[in-house]
Structure formats: structure tokens, C-alpha cells
């Protein structure tokens, strides 16, 4: 691994780089790029200088460069090496830092293109070899690492930033290895480490936890500082049989996914049955891909009412349901599956971005159909939940704008519900995204209010139209005076900020009476109306009094 500070001409290379050239320790030098160039074969040097010089001046379509050059070893022989580099650029697009790898050309298909680490094929070979060198009864370990939420970083800051983060993580992993240990990169966000021998399981646990701590240390990309965590799976294997190491890789991978299910930034040791859980996760991912392709998703609609002297229909919340069209081992055909059973997995796998895009388009399409088929002059607003990954996706605003134009409906009919937790991850970016959505004309609702992490110093900055009180404060409000106090405080705050308040979870008449008395202008819950299909919702629209404050005409 190497890194070059271009303005200061300061080149840092890892000890591993010098070891590949036959040096036990870095030789004396001035640490400049010219020192590095001095080891490149004269026949390759001009091409390499030109390639790097052009890459510094402007980015290319791939976002990285690579070349194969001959490099001088300590023993005076030339060795073929593959050089790869990515760049960090200033506001003018000029590279201020290059980071990359130099890896030996020993079967090019065995090395990861970005980090220079062994890929899965080579890693498995090396791990199997390590296992055969252990004496009978000695123990090795596999630590399988999955970087948490790397896709969110790519969506927020670009894939170049993601590549630079992966290079830093690879460097931190390599720095933690002992002589004889092996590291590899298997896919976009997955790494593995083979500990050649461990005295006991406690040592492997401690080593893995130190890896997680090292990965989680803050990184800086230009003016942005962020931290990435990792989920780790651990599996032990005994020596004298290479296939045991290969089996341990699969077991550690299954344990890593169990760590992700536990919330991430966790270490889990493999237990019997985890492979089956991983197979179910893979099956679910395939089933969700098929569901989107085969139109197995549908939207149900739960009404939201204005709680005045005369109750009027103010809007709907669009809620996704999944109805598989064929048996797939997970769910039976014709089952109606609630989002709690698949949305958390879709969020983790990244499929939520495509599913969420479908929800936005389908909600607007259905609104248009009601307009045209029912002959209504006005329609109430429709609320759509945005996930953290959707909100972080840089394509969101453009997607929303395109769908609104395609529907031919006024943007004011569309509302997005956002949670406090997703907004505080990066307040500056959140405000930019929210203001861009408001500029289109859509409304924003702060969902699950009272359960997240927003402070009042941020709340007054958020360009939201309404607060939605979490149902945990509404349920039991008739027997819990402290909940009444909380709801009253929220409504007073909202009144000060000139925001509407929606009480979620209104399930009986006592709830309804109290939330109305405490100042909630709007309500949603099973008492007022259950989620219903589009056909049933159309009948409700035909017969309801609409709230003039929240409905819009063509």
C-alpha cells in the first residue's frame, strides 16, 4: 500500500511493499515520488509518469488508474508489479492525494484490484496451506469482516470516497497481522483474516475485537470526517486438514451475517445452525428481487383524519405489503406479508432503494387513478415513509421530481415521513436534502417524534411541516399521566414552531378524546381506520368529508 501527498510531495509506503521487493526494513530515502520512480524500469517509467500526471490533472471515467510495470528488487532483479491508484481531489478537480497498491503479478486473477490483497480464491488456498502446517490439535481461526453501511457512504460521498475508505481499512487490517497471518478481500465490503495459530478461543476473540476497534477509528476525506464500523464472524479450525479452513470460512461468513442482524459493529462466533440462517437470508434477497420484478408488492392505505368538531379525511399513509405469487420456501403463495418481516432486511441489503423508488411511483400512480376514475375535484395528501438509505441516496430528489411530473399531480399532494434518527447522522447533508425536497413542493413530516435523538437546536432548522407523535406515547395515554404530559409538551412545541401534529396509534375512544384535548390536530390509528387496499380506499374517498386544509385540486 502507498499514499502520496501531491502538494507536499510526501510519499508513504507500507513495510509490506518493501518486503515484496526483498527488503527486511525500508531503506534510507527522501520519501518523494522521484525516489519511487527511481526503482521503475526505464522502459516503463515514461508511460507511468504520463499516466499519473494526467490522472492528477483530471479524473477519468473509471475513477482509478492501473498499470503493470517492472520494479527493481533488492537483489538487482526486475519483478513485474501491478500499480493501482485512486485520488482525492480539491474543489477544482485536481488530485491532492493519491492512494493505491503495488501487487506482484503472480496470477493476476488472484489479487483484489483495489487493495492488492488476495481475493477469495487465493485466500482459501493460503488458509488451507496454513491449516496443513498446524500440528494435530493446534487451532487456527478465520475472522470474516463485513463493513457496515458502506453503500450509504458511496451514495452520500461517491464511490471514490468508498474506495479510499476501503484502502484505509485494508491498511489497518494488514497492520494488525502477525507474521504468518493472512488477509484477503472477497467482495465490495467483505474482508477475511486467517490467524495461522491461536492459543485459545479467547485470543481469537480479543484479536477480532481489536480489528473492529481499528476499523472504527475516524477517517477523513477532504473536509468530511466519518467512521465506518464492521460486523465480524469468527470460526475456529483445527490443523492437519486444509478442508477444515475452507469450511471455517463459510462458517465465519454465516456468523458475520448474524452479527449484522444483531445491529452491526458486533463480533459473533459461529454456532450450529447459522449456515441455515444465512441460506434463508440469501433466499429472502432473491425473493425480494423477484417480487419487485414480478409486481408482487402492493400498497395499502391508512387514513389520517383532522380531529375537529367534524372529523374530516386529511390524508393517507401508504404502507407496503408483499403478496408472493408462488411458494418460495420462505412464505406461501397468496400470503400477505407485513413490512416488518422484510423491510429491515431490505434496508441492510440495499434493496430498499429500489423498493422505495417503486413505492413513490406507485403511490402517485394510484393517486392519479383515483383522480381520473372517481371524478373527484380534490384529493387528500399521501404520506410515504423514507428509509435512511433512500434519504442518503443522491438520486432521491431527481427521482421524486420525475415521478411527480409523470403523474401530472401537484407536488403538494406528496408527503415524506422522516425519522429523527436518520436526520442526525449528518445534519448538514440532511438539511440540504430536505430543502431540496421542499423546493420541489413536497411536504415533510418528522415521524416517530420523541423517540429519536434530535435536539431543539436542530429541530427549529428542519424545514418540516408536521410532527408525528410516536404511538408509544399514545397507547396507554388514558392510564399513564406522564404520557399525557409528554404529548402536551409536544403539541405546545409544535404550536410555537407553527407545525401540525399527528397522533399515531389512536386505538380507542379514550385515546381519541385525550389526544384531541391535548392539542393534536390530526390522528391515525385502528379506531379511525385500518390499512386497506386501493379498492377499499377508493370507496372511502367517495363517501368521506375531505379536509380543505390538506386537500388539493387538479
C-alpha positions in Angstrom: 0.0 0.0 0.0 1.2 3.5 -0.7 -0.1 7.1 -0.3 1.2 10.3 -2.0 0.5 13.8 -0.7 0.8 15.5 -4.1 1.3 19.2 -3.0 3.9 18.3 -0.4 5.5 15.5 -2.5 5.4 13.2 0.6 5.3 9.5 -0.3 4.4 6.9 2.4 4.7 3.2 1.6 3.9 0.2 3.8 6.6 -2.1 5.1 4.8 -4.9 3.2 5.7 -3.1 -0.1 9.4 -3.1 0.8 9.2 -6.8 1.8 7.8 -7.7 -1.6 11.0 -6.2 -3.0 13.2 -8.2 -0.7 13.9 -5.6 2.0 13.7 -6.6 5.6 13.2 -2.9 6.5 12.6 0.3 4.5 16.0 1.5 3.0 17.1 5.1 3.6 15.5 7.6 1.3 13.9 11.1 1.0 10.3 9.9 0.8 9.5 11.6 -2.5 7.8 10.3 -5.7 11.1 10.6 -7.5 12.6 8.0 -5.1 9.8 5.7 -6.1 10.2 6.4 -9.8 13.9 5.6 -9.5 13.0 1.9 -8.9 10.8 1.7 -12.0 12.4 0.2 -15.2 13.4 2.9 -17.7 11.2 1.3 -20.4 8.1 1.7 -18.2 8.9 5.0 -16.5 7.8 7.4 -19.2 4.4 5.7 -19.5 3.9 5.6 -15.8 4.8 9.3 -15.3 2.4 10.3 -18.1 -0.4 8.1 -16.7 -0.1 9.6 -13.2 0.4 13.1 -14.4 -2.8 13.0 -16.5 -4.7 11.4 -13.6 -3.6 14.2 -11.2 -4.9 16.9 -13.6 -8.3 15.3 -14.2 -10.4 12.3 -13.3 -11.1 9.5 -15.7 -14.3 7.5 -16.4 -13.2 4.7 -14.2 -12.2 6.8 -11.2 -8.9 5.0 -10.9 -5.8 4.1 -12.8 -3.7 1.0 -13.1 -0.6 -0.1 -14.9 1.8 -3.0 -15.0 5.5 -2.0 -14.5 8.8 -3.6 -13.7 10.3 -2.7 -10.3 13.8 -3.2 -9.1 14.3 -5.6 -6.2 17.0 -5.6 -3.6 18.8 -8.4 -5.3 19.1 -6.4 -8.5 16.4 -8.4 -10.4 13.3 -6.8 -12.0 9.9 -8.0 -10.9 6.6 -7.3 -12.6 4.1 -5.5 -10.4 0.6 -4.1 -10.9 0.1 -0.5 -9.7 -3.4 0.8 -8.9 -4.4 4.2 -7.6 -7.4 6.3 -6.6 -7.4 10.1 -6.0 -8.8 12.6 -3.5 -9.5 15.9 -5.3 -9.9 19.5 -4.4 -12.8 21.8 -5.4 -11.2 22.3 -8.9 -10.9 18.6 -9.5 -7.2 18.4 -9.1 -5.8 15.4 -7.2 -4.2 16.4 -3.9 -3.7 12.8 -2.6 -3.2 9.5 -4.4 -3.6 6.2 -2.6 -3.1 2.8 -4.0 -1.4 -0.6 -4.1 1.6 -2.3 -5.8 1.0 -6.1 -6.0 3.1 -8.8 -7.5 2.0 -10.3 -10.8 1.6 -13.9 -9.6 -1.5 -15.0 -11.4 -3.3 -11.6 -11.8 -6.8 -13.1 -11.2 -5.8 -14.0 -7.6 -5.5 -10.4 -6.4 -8.0 -7.8 -5.5 -7.8 -4.9 -7.9 -8.2 -2.2 -5.3 -6.4 -3.2 -2.2 -3.9 -5.6 -3.6 -5.0 -8.2 -1.1 -5.6 -11.9 -2.1 -9.1 -12.5 -3.4 -11.2 -15.4 -2.1 -9.6 -18.0 -4.4 -6.1 -17.2 -3.3 -7.1 -16.6 0.3 -8.7 -20.1 0.5 -5.5 -21.6 -0.9 -3.3 -19.8 1.6 -5.7 -20.6 4.5 -5.7 -24.3 3.6 -1.9 -24.3 3.4 -1.8 -22.7 6.8 -4.1 -25.4 8.2 -1.9 -28.2 6.9 1.1 -26.7 8.6 -0.6 -26.8 12.0 0.2 -29.8 14.2 -2.7 -32.1 15.1 -4.7 -30.5 17.9 -3.4 -26.9 17.2 -6.0 -24.3 16.3 -6.3 -21.6 13.7 -9.1 -19.0 13.2 -11.0 -17.3 10.4 -12.3 -13.7 11.1 -14.8 -12.7 8.4 -15.5 -8.9 8.2 -18.4 -7.1 6.6 -18.1 -3.3 6.5 -21.4 -1.8 7.8 -23.3 0.7 5.6 -20.5 1.2 3.0 -23.2 1.7 0.4 -24.6 4.6 2.4 -21.1 6.2 2.2 -21.0 5.6 -1.5 -24.4 7.1 -2.0 -23.6 10.2 0.1 -20.0 10.9 -0.9 -19.4 9.0 -4.1 -17.7 5.7 -5.0 -14.3 7.3 -5.0 -14.7 8.1 -1.3 -15.8 4.5 -0.7 -12.7 3.2 -2.5 -10.4 5.4 -0.4 -12.2 4.2 2.8 -11.6 0.5 1.7 -7.9 1.2 1.1 -7.6 2.7 4.6 -9.4 -0.3 6.1 -7.2 -2.7 4.2 -4.1 -0.9 5.5 -5.4 -1.1 9.1 -6.2 -4.8 8.8 -2.7 -5.6 7.3 -1.1 -3.5 10.1 -2.7 -5.7 12.7 -1.5 -9.0 11.3 1.2 -11.2 12.9 3.9 -13.0 10.8 2.1 -15.9 9.1 -1.4 -14.4 9.3 -3.3 -13.8 6.0 -5.7 -11.1 5.0 -8.0 -11.0 1.9 -10.8 -9.1 0.3 -13.7 -11.1 -1.1 -16.2 -8.6 -2.4 -17.1 -4.9 -2.2 -17.4 -4.7 1.5 -16.1 -8.1 2.8 -12.7 -8.9 4.1 -11.3 -12.0 5.8 -8.3 -12.8 8.1 -6.8 -16.1 8.7 -4.9 -16.4 12.1 -2.3 -19.0 11.4 -2.4 -20.3 15.0 -4.2 -19.2 18.2 -3.6 -20.5 21.8 -7.3 -20.5 22.5 -10.7 -19.0 21.5 -10.2 -16.1 23.9 -7.2 -14.9 22.0 -9.1 -15.1 18.7 -12.0 -13.1 20.2 -9.6 -10.4 21.5 -7.8 -10.2 18.2 -11.1 -9.8 16.3 -12.3 -7.1 18.7 -9.1 -5.1 18.2 -9.7 -5.3 14.4 -13.1 -3.9 14.9 -11.8 -1.1 17.0 -9.1 -0.3 14.4 -11.6 -0.2 11.6 -13.9 2.1 13.5 -11.3 4.8 14.0 -12.4 8.0 12.3 -11.4 8.6 8.6 -11.1 11.9 6.8 -11.9 12.6 3.2 -11.3 16.2 2.3 -13.3 18.2 4.7 -15.6 15.3 5.7 -14.8 13.1 8.7 -16.7 9.9 9.2 -16.4 6.5 10.8 -17.2 3.1 9.4 -17.8 0.0 11.6 -17.7 -3.6 10.7 -19.5 -6.8 11.7 -17.3 -9.8 12.4 -17.9 -13.5 12.3 -15.4 -15.9 14.0 -14.8 -19.6 13.3 -12.1 -21.8 14.7 -10.5 -24.8 12.9 -8.0 -27.5 13.9 -4.9 -28.2 11.9 -3.7 -31.1 9.7 -6.6 -30.8 7.2 -6.9 -27.9 4.7 -10.6 -28.5 4.1 -11.3 -27.5 7.7 -10.1 -24.0 6.9 -12.3 -23.8 3.9 -15.3 -24.9 6.0 -14.3 -22.3 8.6 -14.5 -19.5 6.0 -18.1 -20.4 5.2 -18.9 -20.7 9.0 -17.3 -17.3 9.8 -19.3 -15.7 6.9 -22.5 -17.1 8.4 -21.5 -15.7 11.8 -20.8 -12.3 10.3 -24.3 -12.1 8.9 -25.6 -13.0 12.3 -23.6 -10.0 13.7 -25.2 -7.8 11.1 -28.6 -9.0 12.1 -27.7 -8.1 15.7 -27.3 -4.4 14.6 -23.7 -4.4 13.3 -20.4 -3.4 14.9 -20.6 -6.8 16.7 -18.5 -10.0 16.9 -20.3 -13.3 16.7 -18.7 -16.8 16.9 -20.1 -19.5 14.7 -22.8 -21.7 16.2 -24.5 -24.7 14.6 -27.5 -23.5 12.5 -26.0 -20.2 11.4 -25.4 -21.5 7.9 -29.1 -22.3 7.6 -29.9 -18.7 8.7 -27.5 -17.4 6.0 -29.2 -19.5 3.4 -32.6 -18.1 4.4 -31.1 -14.6 4.1 -29.9 -15.3 0.6 -33.3 -16.8 -0.3 -35.0 -13.7 1.0 -32.8 -11.4 -1.0 -33.6 -13.4 -4.2 -37.3 -13.4 -3.4 -37.4 -9.6 -2.9 -35.6 -9.1 -6.2 -38.2 -11.4 -7.9 -41.1 -9.6 -6.0 -40.1 -6.2 -7.5 -39.7 -7.7 -11.0 -43.0 -9.7 -10.9 -45.0 -6.9 -9.3 -45.7 -8.8 -6.1 -45.7 -5.7 -3.9 -48.8 -3.6 -3.4 -49.7 -0.5 -1.3 -52.4 -0.4 1.3 -53.6 3.0 2.7 -54.3 4.0 6.2 -56.4 7.2 6.7 -55.3 10.2 8.6 -58.1 12.5 10.0 -58.4 16.0 11.1 -59.7 15.9 14.7 -62.0 18.9 14.7 -65.6 19.1 15.8 -66.4 17.4 12.5 -64.0 14.7 11.6 -62.6 15.1 8.1 -60.3 13.0 6.0 -56.9 14.7 5.7 -54.7 12.1 4.0 -53.4 8.6 3.8 -50.2 6.8 4.8 -49.0 4.4 2.0 -48.0 1.1 3.6 -46.3 -1.6 1.5 -47.5 -5.2 1.6 -45.9 -8.3 -0.2 -48.1 -11.0 -1.7 -45.8 -13.7 -3.2 -47.3 -15.2 -6.4 -45.6 -18.6 -5.8 -44.2 -20.7 -3.0 -40.6 -19.9 -2.4 -39.7 -21.8 0.8 -39.9 -18.7 3.0 -43.6 -17.7 2.5 -46.6 -19.4 0.9 -48.2 -18.1 -2.2 -51.1 -15.7 -1.5 -49.8 -14.8 1.9 -50.0 -11.0 2.7 -46.7 -10.2 4.3 -46.3 -7.1 6.5 -43.3 -4.9 6.1 -41.8 -5.8 9.5 -40.9 -9.2 8.0 -38.9 -7.9 5.1 -38.1 -4.2 5.2 -35.3 -4.4 7.8 -33.6 -7.0 5.7 -34.1 -4.8 2.5 -32.6 -1.9 4.4 -29.5 -3.8 5.3 -29.1 -5.4 1.8 -29.6 -2.1 0.0 -32.7 -3.4 -1.9 -34.8 -0.8 0.0 -33.6 1.9 -2.5 -35.3 0.2 -5.5 -38.3 -0.9 -3.4 -38.7 2.7 -2.0 -38.5 4.1 -5.6 -41.3 1.8 -6.6 -43.4 2.9 -3.6 -43.1 6.6 -4.5 -44.0 6.0 -8.1 -46.9 3.6 -7.2 -48.4 6.0 -4.6 -48.5 8.8 -7.2 -49.9 6.5 -9.9 -52.7 5.4 -7.6 -53.5 9.0 -6.6 -53.8 9.8 -10.3 -56.0 6.8 -10.9 -58.4 8.0 -8.1 -58.5 11.4 -9.6 -59.4 10.1 -13.0 -61.7 7.2 -12.1 -63.6 8.7 -9.3 -64.1 12.0 -10.9 -63.0 13.8 -7.7 -62.2 17.5 -7.8 -59.9 17.3 -4.8 -57.7 14.6 -3.2 -56.1 14.4 0.3 -52.3 14.2 0.7 -50.5 10.9 0.7 -47.6 10.1 3.1 -44.7 7.9 2.1 -42.0 6.6 4.5 -38.4 7.2 3.5 -35.7 4.9 4.8 -32.3 6.0 5.8 -30.7 4.6 2.7 -33.3 6.2 0.4 -32.7 9.6 2.1 -28.9 9.3 1.7 -29.2 8.4 -2.0 -28.1 11.4 -4.1 -30.6 10.4 -6.8 -33.6 10.8 -4.5 -34.6 14.4 -5.4 -34.3 13.8 -9.1 -36.4 10.6 -8.8 -39.1 12.4 -6.8 -39.2 15.2 -9.4 -39.5 12.8 -12.3 -42.3 10.8 -10.7 -44.3 14.0 -9.8 -44.0 15.2 -13.4 -45.0 11.8 -14.7 -48.1 11.7 -12.5 -49.3 15.2 -13.5 -50.3 15.8 -9.9 -49.4 18.8 -7.7 -46.3 18.2 -5.6 -48.2 19.3 -2.5 -50.1 16.0 -2.6 -47.0 14.1 -1.6 -45.6 14.0 1.9 -42.5 12.2 3.1 -42.2 10.9 6.6 -38.6 11.0 8.0 -37.3 9.8 11.4 -35.2 11.9 13.7 -32.5 9.2 13.8 -31.8 9.3 10.1 -31.5 13.1 10.1 -28.9 13.5 12.8 -26.4 11.2 11.1 -25.2 14.2 9.1 -27.2 17.3 9.9 -25.7 19.5 7.2 -26.4 17.0 4.4 -29.9 16.3 5.9 -30.8 19.9 5.7 -29.6 20.2 2.1 -31.7 17.2 1.1 -34.8 18.4 3.0 -34.6 21.9 1.5 -34.2 20.4 -2.0 -37.4 18.3 -1.4 -39.3 21.3 -0.1 -38.2 23.3 -3.1 -40.0 20.8 -5.3 -43.1 21.4 -3.3 -43.5 18.2 -1.3 -44.2 18.3 2.5 -42.1 16.7 5.2 -43.3 15.1 8.4 -41.0 14.2 11.3 -42.1 10.7 12.2 -41.8 8.8 15.5 -41.3 12.1 17.2 -40.0 11.8 20.8 -38.1 8.5 20.2 -35.1 9.7 18.3 -32.1 11.9 19.0 -32.9 15.4 17.7 -32.2 18.3 20.0 -34.2 21.5 19.9 -31.3 23.3 18.4 -31.7 21.2 15.3 -35.5 21.0 15.3 -36.1 24.6 14.5 -33.8 24.3 11.5 -35.6 21.3 9.9 -38.0 22.5 7.2 -40.8 20.2 8.3 -44.5 20.8 8.1 -45.6 18.4 10.9 -44.6 16.3 13.8 -46.0 12.8 14.2 -46.1 11.6 17.8 -44.9 8.1 18.1 -47.6 5.6 19.0 -45.7 4.5 22.1 -46.8 7.8 23.7 -50.4 7.4 22.6 -51.0 3.8 23.6 -52.0 3.7 27.3 -52.3 7.5 27.4 -55.6 7.1 29.2 -53.9 5.3 32.2 -50.5 7.0 32.1 -50.5 10.7 33.2 -46.8 11.0 32.3 -47.6 10.2 28.6 -50.3 13.0 28.7 -47.6 15.4 29.9 -45.3 14.4 27.1 -48.0 14.8 24.4 -49.0 18.2 25.8 -45.3 19.4 25.7 -45.0 18.2 22.1 -48.2 20.0 21.0 -47.0 23.2 22.7 -43.7 23.0 21.0 -45.3 22.4 17.6 -47.6 25.3 18.1 -44.6 27.5 18.8 -42.9 26.3 15.6 -46.2 26.6 13.7 -46.2 22.8 12.9 -49.2 20.4 12.6 -49.3 17.5 15.0 -50.4 13.9 14.1 -51.1 11.4 16.9 -50.3 7.9 15.8 -51.7 4.8 17.4 -55.3 6.0 18.2 -56.9 2.7 19.1 -59.9 3.5 21.3 -62.2 6.4 22.1 -60.3 7.3 25.3 -57.1 7.8 23.1 -59.1 9.9 20.7 -60.6 12.1 23.4 -57.3 12.7 25.1 -55.1 13.5 22.1 -57.8 15.9 20.8 -57.9 17.6 24.2 -54.1 17.8 24.4 -53.9 19.7 21.2 -53.3 17.1 18.4 -54.9 18.4 15.3 -54.7 15.1 13.4 -55.0 11.4 14.3 -54.2 8.0 12.8 -54.9 4.5 14.2 -57.1 1.5 14.2 -60.0 3.3 15.7 -60.1 5.8 12.9 -59.3 3.4 10.1 -57.3 0.3 9.4 -54.9 0.0 6.4 -56.9 -1.0 3.3 -56.4 -1.9 -0.3 -56.6 0.6 -3.0 -60.1 -0.6 -4.0 -61.4 -0.2 -0.4 -59.7 3.2 -0.1 -61.5 4.4 -3.2 -64.8 3.6 -1.6 -63.7 5.6 1.5 -62.9 8.6 -0.8 -66.3 8.5 -2.4 -68.1 8.8 1.0 -65.8 11.0 3.1 -65.7 14.7 4.0 -62.4 16.0 2.9 -60.3 18.4 5.0 -60.0 21.6 2.9 -56.6 22.4 4.6 -54.8 19.3 3.4 -56.6 18.5 0.1 -55.6 19.8 -3.3 -57.3 20.2 -6.6 -56.1 19.3 -10.1 
